[in-house]
Amino acid sequence: MSKKQKIHVKVGDIVVIISGFHKNETGEIIKINKKTGKVLVKGINFKFKHVKPNTENEIGEIKQFEAPIHHSNVRLNLKEVS
């Protein structure tokens, strides 16, 4: 049984990424997962998923989606708040 983590940001907040590949980029929080402690930031951390065709009529595709990042890697953007 995992505990829910206290997260310092809320949905709709403008945050700055403080570590990783997207360092110093800003984005808005779309979704928060308190169980894992991860947040989904709009326009940050895009991943690609290759989807195989299931039937003969379908074609394969590459889907692009935003992957969650840990809440400790984001900081509230105080310039946007004031």
N, C-alpha and C positions, 0 to 999 in steps of 0.2 A: 504494500500500500504506500504509494508515494504521496508526499505532502505537496500542497499547492504553494508555489513560490509567490512572495510578495513582489510585485512589479512596479517600478517607479514611473511608468508611463501609461497613458490611456489611449483608447482608440480615438483617432482624429488628431493626436498631437503631432507636431512637426519635430522630427528628430534628426540628429547628425550622427553618422556612423563614425565610431572612434577607433575601430581596428578592423583589419582584414583588407580584402581586395578593394572594397568600396569606401575606403577611409576618406573622411571629409566631405562625403556626399550627403545631401539632405533628402528627406522623403517623409511622407505621411503614413502613420500607422493604420493599417487596414484591419488587422485581426491580432488577437493575443491568445496564446495557449498557456494558461496558468499552470497546467500540469507539467509541461516540459520546460516552461520558462522562456519560450521563444515567441518572437513577434514577427509579423509579416509587414514589410515596409514597401509602399508603392514605388515601383521603378527601381528597386534595389535587389541584387542577388538573383538574377535570372538564370534558370536552369533549362535544359532541353531534354525532352523525353521522346524517344523514337518509338512510334506506334506502328505495329505490323498490321496489315490488312487481315480482317477476320474471315471475310468471304471473298469470292472471286471478283465481285463487282466493286468492292472497296479498293481504295489505294492507300498505301502507307503514307504517313506524314510525320513531321517533326513538330511537336507541340512545345511552346515556350511558356514557362510559368515562373512565378516568383517563389523562391524557397524561403523558409523562415530563418531568422538569425537569432542568436541568444540575446536576451534583454540587456546583458552586461556590456554588449558591444554597441549600444546606442546611448545617446545623451540627448536630453531635452534641449531644443534650440531656443535659448532665451531671447535671442534677437527677434524671433517671430512672435513671442508671447507679449513683449512690452510694446 
